[in-house]
Amino acid sequence: MSTPGFGPPPGDFPPRPPYAPPPYGGQAPPPYGGHAPQPYGSQAPPPYGGQAAPLAPEFVAFDKSNALVIDDQGVSFDIGGHVTDYPWQQITQLHYTARGTFLRVGLIHPNGWFVECVINAKKQQKLIQWLTELGPVAAHYQAQLAS
């Protein structure tokens, strides 16, 4: 005897009519509440009622005291815990360079002033990885600044 509330309801079930489709198309039900898991790095699911927006390139780098984010919103510097956001409308040029194990990213504001964030990669290998990732992202947004 089953405990009430657990298992199938008591009684006999009528047979499935021959014209009824098999449940789940004859396959096992999909996992995760009807959504198949997405592989790592795939596009985000589309918003309700729309197409998936293309993912804009982004770059993130940080050390123990400074950080920077470059994305479709603009450039964000976190220097010693003080965060400053610069939307693309407030940037005329974006620059980056490396020296030793330090990545230096700077921008020029329409008023002419220059702002810079310096991040320590600590290892040359990490700096090379950052530069490899930063190059295409900076080129994408610099092309938008030029137009």
Contacts in CASP RR format, 6 or more apart in sequence:
PFRMAT RR
TARGET T0000
AUTHOR 0000-0000-0000
METHOD contacts of the structure
MODEL  1
MSTPGFGPPPGDFPPRPPYAPPPYGGQAPPPYGGHAPQPYGSQAPPPYGG
QAAPLAPEFVAFDKSNALVIDDQGVSFDIGGHVTDYPWQQITQLHYTARG
TFLRVGLIHPNGWFVECVINAKKQQKLIQWLTELGPVAAHYQAQLAS
2 8 0 8 1.000
2 10 0 8 1.000
23 29 0 8 1.000
24 30 0 8 1.000
30 36 0 8 1.000
31 37 0 8 1.000
35 45 0 8 1.000
38 45 0 8 1.000
43 52 0 8 1.000
43 54 0 8 1.000
43 55 0 8 1.000
44 52 0 8 1.000
44 53 0 8 1.000
44 55 0 8 1.000
45 52 0 8 1.000
46 52 0 8 1.000
46 53 0 8 1.000
47 53 0 8 1.000
56 71 0 8 1.000
56 72 0 8 1.000
57 71 0 8 1.000
57 136 0 8 1.000
57 137 0 8 1.000
57 140 0 8 1.000
57 141 0 8 1.000
58 69 0 8 1.000
58 70 0 8 1.000
58 71 0 8 1.000
58 72 0 8 1.000
58 137 0 8 1.000
59 68 0 8 1.000
59 69 0 8 1.000
59 70 0 8 1.000
59 71 0 8 1.000
59 130 0 8 1.000
59 133 0 8 1.000
59 134 0 8 1.000
59 137 0 8 1.000
59 138 0 8 1.000
60 67 0 8 1.000
60 68 0 8 1.000
60 69 0 8 1.000
60 70 0 8 1.000
61 67 0 8 1.000
61 68 0 8 1.000
61 103 0 8 1.000
61 119 0 8 1.000
61 121 0 8 1.000
61 130 0 8 1.000
61 134 0 8 1.000
62 68 0 8 1.000
62 78 0 8 1.000
62 119 0 8 1.000
63 119 0 8 1.000
63 120 0 8 1.000
63 121 0 8 1.000
63 122 0 8 1.000
65 79 0 8 1.000
65 80 0 8 1.000
65 81 0 8 1.000
66 77 0 8 1.000
66 78 0 8 1.000
66 79 0 8 1.000
66 80 0 8 1.000
66 117 0 8 1.000
66 118 0 8 1.000
66 119 0 8 1.000
66 120 0 8 1.000
67 77 0 8 1.000
67 78 0 8 1.000
67 117 0 8 1.000
67 119 0 8 1.000
68 75 0 8 1.000
68 76 0 8 1.000
68 77 0 8 1.000
68 78 0 8 1.000
68 105 0 8 1.000
68 117 0 8 1.000
68 119 0 8 1.000
69 75 0 8 1.000
69 76 0 8 1.000
70 76 0 8 1.000
70 94 0 8 1.000
70 105 0 8 1.000
70 134 0 8 1.000
70 137 0 8 1.000
70 138 0 8 1.000
70 141 0 8 1.000
73 85 0 8 1.000
73 87 0 8 1.000
73 88 0 8 1.000
74 85 0 8 1.000
74 86 0 8 1.000
74 87 0 8 1.000
74 88 0 8 1.000
74 91 0 8 1.000
74 141 0 8 1.000
75 85 0 8 1.000
75 86 0 8 1.000
75 91 0 8 1.000
75 94 0 8 1.000
75 105 0 8 1.000
75 107 0 8 1.000
76 83 0 8 1.000
76 84 0 8 1.000
76 85 0 8 1.000
76 86 0 8 1.000
77 83 0 8 1.000
77 84 0 8 1.000
77 86 0 8 1.000
77 105 0 8 1.000
77 115 0 8 1.000
77 117 0 8 1.000
78 117 0 8 1.000
79 117 0 8 1.000
84 115 0 8 1.000
86 107 0 8 1.000
86 109 0 8 1.000
86 115 0 8 1.000
88 141 0 8 1.000
88 144 0 8 1.000
88 145 0 8 1.000
90 109 0 8 1.000
90 110 0 8 1.000
91 107 0 8 1.000
91 108 0 8 1.000
91 109 0 8 1.000
91 145 0 8 1.000
92 107 0 8 1.000
92 108 0 8 1.000
92 109 0 8 1.000
92 110 0 8 1.000
92 112 0 8 1.000
92 145 0 8 1.000
93 107 0 8 1.000
93 108 0 8 1.000
93 142 0 8 1.000
93 145 0 8 1.000
94 105 0 8 1.000
94 106 0 8 1.000
94 107 0 8 1.000
94 138 0 8 1.000
94 141 0 8 1.000
94 142 0 8 1.000
94 145 0 8 1.000
95 105 0 8 1.000
95 106 0 8 1.000
95 107 0 8 1.000
95 108 0 8 1.000
96 103 0 8 1.000
96 104 0 8 1.000
96 105 0 8 1.000
96 106 0 8 1.000
96 131 0 8 1.000
96 134 0 8 1.000
96 135 0 8 1.000
96 138 0 8 1.000
97 103 0 8 1.000
97 104 0 8 1.000
98 104 0 8 1.000
98 127 0 8 1.000
98 131 0 8 1.000
100 124 0 8 1.000
100 127 0 8 1.000
101 120 0 8 1.000
101 121 0 8 1.000
101 122 0 8 1.000
101 123 0 8 1.000
101 124 0 8 1.000
101 126 0 8 1.000
101 127 0 8 1.000
102 118 0 8 1.000
102 119 0 8 1.000
102 120 0 8 1.000
102 121 0 8 1.000
102 127 0 8 1.000
103 118 0 8 1.000
103 119 0 8 1.000
103 121 0 8 1.000
103 127 0 8 1.000
103 130 0 8 1.000
103 131 0 8 1.000
103 134 0 8 1.000
104 116 0 8 1.000
104 117 0 8 1.000
104 118 0 8 1.000
105 116 0 8 1.000
105 117 0 8 1.000
105 119 0 8 1.000
105 134 0 8 1.000
106 114 0 8 1.000
106 115 0 8 1.000
106 116 0 8 1.000
106 117 0 8 1.000
107 114 0 8 1.000
107 115 0 8 1.000
107 116 0 8 1.000
108 114 0 8 1.000
109 115 0 8 1.000
119 130 0 8 1.000
121 127 0 8 1.000
121 130 0 8 1.000
END
